[in-house]
Amino acid sequence: MKKFYFALDTVLRYKEQVLDGLKAEHARILAKVRDCERAIEELERRHQDCTEELRQNKMDGITVREIHTYENYLESLGLQIRQKREYLEQLRKKEEAKRNEVVEAKKETSSIDKLKEKKLEAYNKEVQKEDEQFIEEFVATKRAMARLSG
């Protein structure tokens, strides 16, 4: 019997390449999300440290000019935190959209893959059937030869 051939193999390989590309893009977006989350945590930590430092300096005695400097810095940090959070929200939306694309691509790939499995199973059954038929014919021929010779 001829070798197994699946007509949609080219399509399956293409869909798998698309899926791999989408997974890579999704991983890059996830990495950006994690980086942005870490940056926000760092900014919040700096804001908290600066607030504590300002509070301590107020207790120890500090000039009005220094207080304004601290407040301006804290305001700047607050603005950076808000901007990073907005960016993080955009990244999360992008990540969700890309995840949905990955899911759809997986569905397409797996449906073709399941079809290939069914075709291969049918092919294997046909091969087994032909093998059994060959064995039966071989045994029948051997018996006939044995009767003729003996």
C-alpha positions in Angstrom: 0.0 0.0 0.0 1.2 3.5 -0.7 2.5 5.8 2.0 0.0 7.9 4.1 -0.7 11.2 2.5 -2.8 14.0 4.1 -3.9 16.5 1.6 -4.1 19.4 4.1 -0.6 18.9 5.5 0.5 22.2 3.8 -2.4 24.0 5.4 -1.7 22.4 8.7 2.0 23.5 8.6 0.9 27.0 7.7 -1.6 27.2 10.5 1.0 25.9 13.0 3.5 28.6 11.8 0.8 31.2 12.3 0.0 29.9 15.7 3.7 29.9 16.7 4.0 33.5 15.5 0.9 34.5 17.5 2.3 32.7 20.6 5.6 34.6 20.2 3.8 37.9 19.9 1.6 37.1 23.0 4.8 36.2 25.0 6.3 39.6 24.0 3.2 41.5 25.1 3.1 39.5 28.4 6.8 40.4 29.0 5.9 44.1 28.4 3.0 43.8 30.9 5.3 42.3 33.5 8.0 45.0 32.9 5.3 47.7 33.2 4.0 46.2 36.4 7.5 46.2 37.9 8.1 49.8 36.8 4.8 50.8 38.6 5.9 49.0 41.7 9.2 50.7 41.7 7.6 54.1 41.2 5.2 53.5 44.0 8.0 52.4 46.2 9.9 55.6 45.4 6.8 57.6 46.1 6.3 55.9 49.4 9.9 56.3 50.4 9.9 60.0 49.5 6.7 60.6 51.4 8.2 59.0 54.4 11.4 61.0 54.0 9.3 64.2 53.7 7.4 63.4 56.8 10.6 62.6 58.7 12.2 65.8 57.5 9.2 67.9 58.5 9.5 66.5 62.0 13.2 67.3 62.1 12.8 70.8 60.6 12.8 71.7 56.9 12.5 74.8 54.8 9.5 75.7 52.8 11.6 75.6 49.6 12.6 72.0 50.4 9.0 71.1 51.1 8.0 72.4 47.7 10.8 70.5 46.1 9.6 67.3 47.8 6.0 68.0 46.8 7.0 68.7 43.2 8.9 65.4 43.0 6.0 63.5 44.6 3.6 65.1 42.1 6.0 64.1 39.3 6.1 60.5 40.6 2.3 60.5 40.9 2.0 61.6 37.2 4.4 58.9 36.1 2.5 56.3 38.0 -0.8 57.3 36.4 0.8 57.3 33.0 2.3 53.9 33.5 -1.1 52.6 34.8 -2.8 53.9 31.6 -0.1 52.2 29.5 -0.5 49.0 31.5 -4.2 49.0 30.8 -3.5 49.4 27.1 -1.0 46.5 27.2 -3.5 44.3 29.1 -6.2 45.0 26.4 -3.6 44.2 23.7 -2.6 41.0 25.6 -6.2 39.9 25.9 -6.8 40.5 22.2 -3.7 38.5 21.3 -4.6 35.7 23.6 -8.0 35.5 21.8 -6.2 35.3 18.5 -4.0 32.5 19.9 -7.1 30.6 21.1 -8.7 30.9 17.6 -5.6 29.8 15.9 -5.3 26.8 18.2 -8.9 25.9 17.4 -8.2 26.0 13.7 -5.0 24.0 14.0 -6.5 21.4 16.3 -9.5 20.9 14.0 -7.2 20.1 11.0 -5.0 18.0 13.3 -8.0 15.9 14.4 -9.0 15.4 10.8 -5.5 14.2 10.1 -5.7 11.8 13.0 -9.0 10.4 11.7 -7.5 10.0 8.2 -4.4 8.3 9.6 -6.5 6.0 11.7 -8.6 5.0 8.6 -5.4 4.5 6.6 -3.9 2.3 9.4 -7.1 0.2 9.5 -6.9 -0.2 5.7 -3.3 -1.3 6.0 -4.2 -3.8 8.7 -7.0 -5.1 6.6 -4.8 -5.6 3.6 -2.1 -7.3 5.7 -4.7 -9.7 7.1 -6.0 -10.4 3.6 -2.4 -11.0 2.4 -1.8 -13.4 5.3 -5.0 -15.3 4.7 -4.1 -15.6 1.0 -0.6 -16.8 1.9 -1.9 -19.4 4.3 -4.5 -20.6 1.8 -1.8 -20.9 -0.9 0.5 -22.7 1.5 -2.3 -25.2 2.3 -3.2 -25.7 -1.3 0.5 -26.3 -2.1 0.7 -28.8 0.8 -2.3 -30.7 -0.5 -0.9 -30.8 -4.0 2.5 -32.1 -2.8 1.3 -34.4 -0.2 
